[in-house]
Structure formats: C-alpha cells, structure tokens
Amino acid sequence: MMGRKVLVVDDEPKIVELVRLYLERDGYRVVEAQDGEGALAAFRRERPDLVVLDLMLPGIDGLEVCRSLRKESSVPIVMLTARVEEVDKLIGLELGADDYVTKPFSPRELAARVRAVLRRTSVPGDDSRERIEVAGLVIDAARHSVLFRDRPISLTPTEFRLLWTLAGRPGRAFSRGQLLAEALGDSYEGYERTIDAHVKNLRAKLSRASCSARIETVYGVGYRLLEAIDG
C-alpha cells in the first residue's frame, strides 16, 4: 500500500492540509485539487489510486465530478459530505462512490476509511479461490476483473466485493448486515441501506451486459444471486 496515490479534492485549504498530513503519515502520495474542474484535470493527469471528494465544491460540484469519473474509471471514491440526510448520502453512493465520511470528521477516521477501501482492491476476504465462474460470469480476484462472454464489466472495488460474495454462494440469501461485513469489512460502520445503493448499481451493470445472473431481493432478509437460465 505504500506509495499509492490519493487525490484529495476540497475547497478548504485547512482540510486539505490536515488530510494530507494523515495520509502521508500512512505512506500515501497526495495530490490536491480545490474545485471540480481542477479535480477532473488532476485525475486525468495523475491517475490516482483513490479520490477523496468533497461534495460541496465551487463550479462543478462533487456529485457531478463523481458522475464524470464513473464514466471513465472505476477508481475508488470516498465522499466528504456536510449533508447528513440519508437521501443525500445515497445519491452519492448511487452515482458510484464507494464510501462517505460526514463533516466534521476525524482525519484519523478518514485515513482508516481510505485504507479500508483500498484493501477492497485486493483478493476478497480469506477465500482461497482466485476465480469464480457462474452464469457466464468469470470473476477473477487476482486481476480484480469481471468478464461476461469475454466482455469486461467495469466495477468499483465495493461492487466487485459484493459480486464476489454473492456469486461465491449463488442462491444463498445474505442479510444487509452480512453483506456489509463480507463485502465492506467488519470494521465498516455505515448504515445498512448503504448496501441497497451498491446493489442497485451492480444490478444495472449486469443488466447492461445482458448477463443472465440476477440479484434478487429477499424481502425481510436481503439479497441473493440467482443463475437465471441463459437463453
């Protein structure tokens, strides 16, 4: 993890400097941007491993930046938001962010969230398998890639771990709490509805790829992956 690059986007210099201090202590290289246009330019120039993104930016706001990044990359995104309403957090997650931290925040907590999100790009959990094949999907943990009929499906780290968990035991119903623990880690302290936003995104990507596997809602429980008949 040492030397991985993080783009920090916030229009408050004191926040950027504090975040930089804590991330550099953890061995990350930090690049900065103060607004939406600068964030997109810095991303395309620096190609960071993760983006810490404030939602309340001058010019192009953080939600639009997140939307633009998702059109060209699956880079992990941790949102910084002063909005405390659940719907505001879900909007960001549904646009493809992997996690969020609410302002005012502890820089130590933010650094821990960055570490946790980047860990999701490694082989999921303690599973000894490196590859899962189900319903025409080939999910490769070592390459962190998903193919359907030899065509790639671009997933964020969180979506990848969620699919890995569901596809590893097709037909099994997982509660939201179990998916939070298995896909996002035991230390994750977000609310359970966070999983709904990630499932919505994953469903949409599988549907666009015309994949026969589908994620079914198990009412009162959570979700499971079904191997639909491939016509």
Summary of the structure (lengths in Angstrom):
residues: 231
radius of gyration: 17.5
end to end distance: 43.2
largest distance: 56.7
contacts: 743
relative contact order: 0.11
helix: 40%
strand: 23%
